[in-house]
Amino acid sequence: MAIGNIEVLKAEAMVKGAVAASDYLVVLPVVTCFIFGAGLLMLRKRIDWHPWLAIPGFVLLFGIDVALLVKVAAEGPQTMMMSGWKPPFGIAFTVDLMGALFVSVAGFVALACAIYAVASISATERRYGFYPFLFLMMGGVSGAFLTGDIFNLYVWFEVLLIGSFGLLILGSEHEQLDGATKYCMLNLVGTTLFLIATGYLYGIFGTLNMADIATKAAEMPDDGAVYTLAVLYLVAFSLKAAAFPLNSWLPASYHTPRFVVSALFAGLLTKVGVYAMIRVLLMLFPPERAGLASVIAWIAGLTMLVGALGALAQTDLRRLLNYVVIAGIGTILAGLAVPSMTAVSSALSVVEPAPAAAVLQTGLSGSIYYALHSIVVMTGLYLAAGTAAYLAGSSSLAEMGGLWHRHPLFAALVLMLLFAVSGLPPFSGFWPKVALVRATITADMPWLAATILLSGFLLTIASARVFALAFWRPLPAIQSAASESEAARIEAETFQAPGPGRALSLVPMLGLISFVIAAGVWPEWLARLTDGAAAGVIDPAAYLSSVFGGGS
């Protein structure tokens, strides 16, 4: 009898009927990464094949990501339950508009970096496993954006960290190992804190499915347990995102790997932490996030200022960009700091107060827009820094110069990226900052709006300094043996691999800048998507319906 009851319960917990073929699109990005990564690993003795197999793999990955985005935009959130178990028993892959946007842009920049690596990663570094590690890391990134299970969010963090560890020490130089040690230790602290918080969460709610947690958390009375959970997740994801005061690991490690690896890290890894913070705090624990809004606001403001001032203080191009990444994280977090109240007074309107939900949606939409912009622009800037370091023979601003006269097209492309990262029109960084400033002023946080503008002004000065020293002024003579040694190291580091030639490094930059221009000159298409993504996070009814009503 007991066995019969178990069978009945099992039948009720299992999905009936065949899974529709289109539902597999939700998991295809992760599957694609692992298939190509494993295939390249098996072909480790034919490293000359790796680029020509990897690039079609990333083209396929990007195509799948875009197809998933189109499906989600047209039909709403999509859910795929593993092994046929109904939620919350099975492992869920659930993608809403925010996840689809992030995974699509991630696939785009990964393709750009894979193309750039053809000309910049040597045969020795391919033998060490550059492309398999790249696919492994992208599998973890894609899984983090697509999972509907909070424990598996932790698992995908671990997967992407394993891939990033391999890419970080590619070449096994002393500087790389030193940077990898700092990167690994502090990220392990973050993942340990993440795991502790997840264990505590399971003890409170008895489930790991995000939709189930959101439902149960909304019904729980206010108590310190859930608030403690929110604080733990805020600290863990702040460390992952390199937010103040937990950001010292980023400038200590991101300048050590190859330029193309730094581009991937700067574009993607910190944004996974930001995505996780938005998903957990805003969708699962909105009242607790509202209570922490002032704390998040101070974190955002200080992160922006530390990043912008740190960029002004640097004399090395790549170290300077490390701090620009940090400043961008602070700008993204500003949208999460908008308080949730029944109504907030508007400094822009004398008619009536603005509804809190509308203000929060404006701020969150600006954060998502700026995060997507930052992924593309920071990737492009690091790739441009690699090319500039090769052309100048050094990444030190004191030893660079003359690039505008020798390579005007390349210099013009870099100038566009510098305008974009500074938040100047008509490029992609302008419109999300307008949305964030509007949201923070409307929410009676003028000091945070002023900090956003001040950070942008300081980044504009830092960008002007980069262009003036590295591109506009004449090339200074290399006077010391130390400088010649640095030039030799840069020469050995970049553009050694045989292949289609150095001009190939401009192809991914052109693709990335096309996005920057399109999202700046014609922002409506992306603004509509980010508005929809923000609305879906603030009111997750469609997300919950996808899991409990439409899960396959």
N, C-alpha and C positions, 0 to 999 in steps of 0.2 A: 504493500500500500504506500509505504514511504517512497519507494522507487517510482511508483506511478505519479505521486504528487510532484516529485522532482521533475519528471518528464513533462508534466503539465506546466509547471512554472518555467521550465526551459523553453517550451514551445511559445509561451506568452512573451518571453524575453527575446525571442529571435525574430528577425525580419523575415516576413513571408514573401515569396516570389523572387524572380530574378532581378538582379541589379541592372538598371539601364546603362547602356554603354556610355552615354554622355556623363554619367555620374563619376566615372573613372577619371575624368578630367581634373577633378579636385586633387587627386594624388599623383597625377602624371608628372608634375614638376620634380617631385622628390624621386620618383622612380627613374626618370630620365637621368638625373644627376648620378644616381648610384650605378645605373647600367653603364653609362659612359665612363665613369670613374673606374669601375671594376674592369671594363674592357681595356682601358689604357694601361691599367696595372698589369694585366696579363700580357700586354705587348711591350713590357718594359725594356726588352732587348731591341725593339724597333722604335727608338725614340724619334727617328726621322719622320715617322708616321704621325706622331702625337699631335702636332699643330693642325694637320689636315684632317684628322678625325675629331679633334676637340672643337674646332670652329663650327663645323656642321652640327655638332652636339649642342653648342650654345645657341646656334640659330634655331634649332628645334626647340630648345628650352624656352627661348624668348617667344617663339610662335605659340607654344602651349600656354604660356603666361598671358599673352594677349587674348587668346581664345577664351581663357578662363575669365578674364576681366570683362570681355564682351558678354559672356553668358551671365555673369553676376549682375552687370549693369542692366541687362534686359529682364532677368527673371528673379533677381533678389538673391540672398544668401543661399549657398549650396552646402549640403552635408553628405559625407560618405562615412558610413559606419564599418569598421573593420570586423571581419569574420561573421558578419550577419547579426551581431548583437544590437538590440535596441539601446538607445541612450536611457539612463546614464551608465549602463553596464559595459558597453563596448568602448573602444578607443575611437574617438570622433575626429575626422578632418572636416572642419567647418570654415568656409571662406565667405566673408562679407565684402563689401565694396572697399573698405580700408585695407584688408588683407590682400585683395586682388590688386589694388594699386601698388602697394609696397612690393609684392612679388614680381609684378610686371617691370617696375623700374629696376629692381634688383637684377632681373634677367637681362635687361638692356645694358646696364653698366658691366655686368660680367662678360657679355659678348664683346663690348668695347675693349676690356682688359685682355681678353683672350686674343684678340687681333693684335693689340699692341705687343703682347708677349712674344709673338712670332719673331719680331725684330729685336726684342730686348732681353730675352731669356736664352742663355747659352745652352749648348748641347749637354754640358755637365749638369746644369741645373734641371734640365728636362729629365736626365737620368735619375736625379734625386727625387723626382716625382712631382714636378710643378703642376702639371695638368690634372693628374689624379687627385692631388690635394685640393686643387681649385674646385673640382667637381664635388669633392666631399664637403668642402666648406659651403658651397652653394646648395647642396642637399640639406645641410643644417639650417641655412638661412631660409630656404623655401619652406621647410617643415615648420619653423618657428612662426612664419607668417600664415600658415594654413591650418595649424592644429587647433582643435577645439577642446583640448584636454590640458589642464595646467601642468600635470606632471610631465606630459610629453613635451610641453614647452621647455621645461627644464632639460629633458633628454636632447631636444634639438639644439639647445644652447651648448650642450656638451659636444655634440657632433660637429657643430661649426667651430668650436674651440679647438678640437683635435685637428681639423683641417687647417685652421689658422696657425697653430703651433708649427705644423710642417712647413707652411709657407714662410713663417717668420725666420726660421733658422736655415733657410735655403742658402747654401754657400758655406755655412759653418764658420763664418768669420767671428773673431773675438767680439766685435761690436754687436753683431747679431745675437750671439749667445747671451751677452749682457742684457740687451733689450728684451730678449725672450724670457729671461729669468724674472725680470720685473713684471712683464706682461702676464706670465703664467701665474705667479704667486698671487697677485692682486685679483686676477680673474677667478682663480680657485677660491679665494675668500668670498667673492661675489656669488659663485655658484653654490658654495656651501651654505651661505645665508639663504639663498633661494630655496635650497632643498629643505632647510630647517623650517622656513616659512610654509612650504608646501605640506610638510608633515603635520605641522600645527593646524593648517587649514583642513586637512583630511580628518584630523581628530575632532574638529568643530562641526564640519558639515557632513562627513561620511561619504563624500563624493569628490571626484576630481574633474568631472565634466564642467566646463565653464558655464554652459547654459543652465545646468542644474544648480551650480553655485549661485549664479545671479538670481535665480528664482528663490532659493532658500534664504539668501542674504537679505532680500527685500522683505521677507516675512519675519526675520529675527528682530527681537527687541534690541534697542541700543545697549551695548555693553562694551566693556573694555577689551574683550577677546578679539572682536572683529577689528576694532581700532588698532590693536597691537599688530594684527595681521597686515593691515594697510601700511603701517609704519615699516614693518620688516620688508615688505615688497618695495616700498619707496626707496629704502636704503640699498637693497640688492640691485634694483634696476638703475638707480643713480650711479652706482659703481660701474655697471655695465655700460651706461651711456656716457661716462666720464663727466658727470655733473659735479659742480663744486659742493663740498671740499674733497671729493673722491676722484679727482681727475689727474693726479700727478703721474699716474702710470702711463697715460697716453703720450705726452711729450717726451717721456723717457724711453719709449719703445717704438713709436711709429716712424721714426727717422732712420731706423737701423736696417729694415729689409730692403729688397729691391724696390725701385720706384713703382712698378706696376703692382706689387703687393701692398705697398703703402696706400696706393690709390683705392684698392679694394677695401682695405681696412677702414680708411677714412670715410669712404662712401657708404659702407654697409654696416659694419659691426656695431658702431655706436647707435645706429638707427634701429637695430633690432632691440636694443635696450629701451629706446624711446617707445617703440611700438608696444613692447610688453608692458611698459608703464601705463600707456593709454588704455590698453586692453583690460588690464587687471584693475586699475584704480577707477577708471571712468565707467566701465561696463559692469564690473562685479561689485565694487564697493563705492558707489557714488556718494552716499552721505559722508563716509569717512574721508573721501577725497575732498569734499567740500570743507570739512573741518581742518584739513591739512593745506587748504588753498594758500593761506598766508605763508606757510613754510615753503611751499613749492615756489611761491612768488620770489621769496628771498633767494632760494637756490637758483632760480632762473636769472635774476638780476646779477648776482655775484658771479655766476658762470659766464654770462656775457662779458662782464667787465674784466674778469681774469683772462679770458680768451683774447679779447681785443687788446688789452695792455700787454699781454705776453707776446702777441704778434708784433707789436711795435718795438719790443725789446730785442728781437732776434736778428742775427746777422747771417743766418743760414736759411736758404729758401725753404727747405723741407721742414725744418724746425718751426719756421714761421707759420707754415700751413697747418702744422699740428695744433697750434693755438687758434687758428681760424676755425678748425673743426670744433673746438671747445666752445667758442663764441656762438657758433651755429646751434649747438645743443641747448645753450641757454635761451636762445630765441625760440626754439621749438617748445621748450618747457613753459614759456610765458603763456601759451594758450591753455595749458592745463591748470593755470593758477587762477583763472577767472572764477570768483566765488559763485556758488549756487544759492540764490536767495529767491524769495517769491517775486521780488522785483528789484531792479537796480536802477539808480538814478542815472540819467544820461546827461553828460556834459554837452552833447551835440544836439539835444532836443529839449525844448522848453514846454512841449505839449504834455507829455505823460511819460512815466518811467518805462524803460524797455523791459520786456519779459526776460527773466533770467535764462530760460532755455534758449532763447534766440541769441543772447549775448554769449552764452557758453558755446553754442553751435558756431558762431562767428569765430570765436577764439580757437576752438578745436579745428575748424576748417583751415584757418590760417596756419596752425601748427602742422597739420598733415601736408598742406601745400608746401610749406617751407621745408619739411623733412624730405619730400620728394625732390624739390629743387636742390637741397643740400647734397643728396646722394649723387646727383648727376654732376653738379658743379665741382664738388670736392674731388670726385674721381677725375674729372677733366683737368683740374688744376695740378694734381699730383702727376698725371701723365705728362702734362706740359712741363712741369718741373724736371721730369726725367729727360725730356728732349732738350730743354734749356741747359741742364747740367752737362749733357753730352756736347752740345754745340759750344759752350763756353769753357769746358774743361774743368768746371768746378761748380758746386752748389752754393758756394759762399758768395753773398752779395758783394763783398769787397773785391772779388776777383772776376765778377761777371760784368758784361757790358757789350755794347755794340750790336746787339741782336736785332734791333729795329732796322738798321741799315743793311745788315747782311741777310736777314730773313724776314722781310716785311710781312709776308702772309702769315707766317707763324706768330709773329709779334702781334698782329691784329687779332688773331684768334685768342691769344692769351689776354689781351686787353678786354675783350668781350667777357671772358670768364672772370676777370678781376672786377669789372663793373657789376657783374651778376652777383658775386659773393659779397659785394659792398651794399647790395640792395638798391642799386641805381636803375632808373628806367632807361630803355624799354626792355629790360631783361627779367628773367623769372624770379629774382629775389625781391623785386619791388612790391608786387601785389600781395603776397602773404604778409609782408611787414605792415602794409596798409591795414589789412584785416586785423592783425594783432594789436596794432596801435589803437585802432577803433574800438576793439573789444575791451582792452584794458582801460581806456579812458571812460567808456560807457559804464564799466564796472567800478568806477571810483578808485582806480589805481593809476593816477597820472604819473606817479614816480616810476612805475614799471614801464609805462609808455615812453617816458623820457629816457629810461635806460636803454630801451630798444633803439631809439634814435641816436643816443650817444654811442652805443656800441657800433651802429652802422657808420657813424661819422669817423670813429677811430679806425674801423676796418678800411674805410675809404682812404685814410691817410696811409695806412700800412700798404694797401694795394698800390697807391701812387708811388710810394717809396720803392716797392719792388720793381715797378715798371721803369721808374727813373734810373735806378741803379743797374738793373740787369739788362734793360733793353735800350733806353734812350741815350745814355752817356756812352762815350767811346770806350772800347775795351782797354782796361788797364793792363800794363805789362806785368807778367808774373815774375816777381823779383826774388823769391826765396826757394830753396830746395824743398821746403815743406809744401809750398804751393804746387810745385811740379809733381811731388809725390801724390798729392790729393788729385791732381788732374789725371795722373796715371791710374789711380784707383777708380775714378769715375769712368775713364775709358774702358777699363777692364770690366766694370760692372754692367755697362749698358751697350746694347747694339752690337753684340758679338756673334749672335747666331746667324748662320747662313739662311737665306730665304729671299723674299721679294725685295728686300732693301729697306733703307732707313725711311724712305718716304711713306712706308706703310704706317709709321707712327702717327701721321696726320689724319689717317682715315677715321680712327675711333674718335679723335678730337672733333672732327667735323660733324660726326653723328651726335655727339654729346652737345655740342653748341647748337645744333639744329633744335634740340629740345629746349635749350635755354632761351632761344629766340622765340620759338613757337609759344612757350608758356609765358613769355613776357609781352610780345606784340599782340597775341590773341589768347588772353588768359581765360576766356569764358568756358572753354571746353574742360579745362582742368579744374576751374573753380566749381563747376557744376558737379563734377565727380567728387571733389573733396567735401563739398557741402553735403552731398548724399552720404558720404562715408561718415562724416561727423554726426549727422542725424541718426544714422544706424547705430552708432556707439552710444549716444546719449539715450536713445529710446530703442533698446535691443529687441523689440517685439518680433520683428522679422527674423532676427537671428535665432530667437528661441523657437519660433514657429518652424524654422528650417530644421532644427535639431529634433524637436519633439513631434512635429507634425509631418515633416517631409524627409526625415533621415532615411537613407536607403539601407 
